[in-house]
Amino acid sequence: MRKGNQINLVRAVGVGLLLLALIVGAAGFFSQYP
């Protein structure tokens, strides 16, 4: 596995976790105010 591919994989995972955190945070925020 080349180093460039590994960096792209780590970046993709980081972006995915960031989006997941935003979605979970938004869901929790909106569930407090029905």
PyMOL commands that set and color helices and strands:
alter all, ss='L'
color gray80, all
select helices_A, chain A and resi 3-32
alter helices_A, ss='H'
color red, helices_A
deselect
rebuild
show_as cartoon
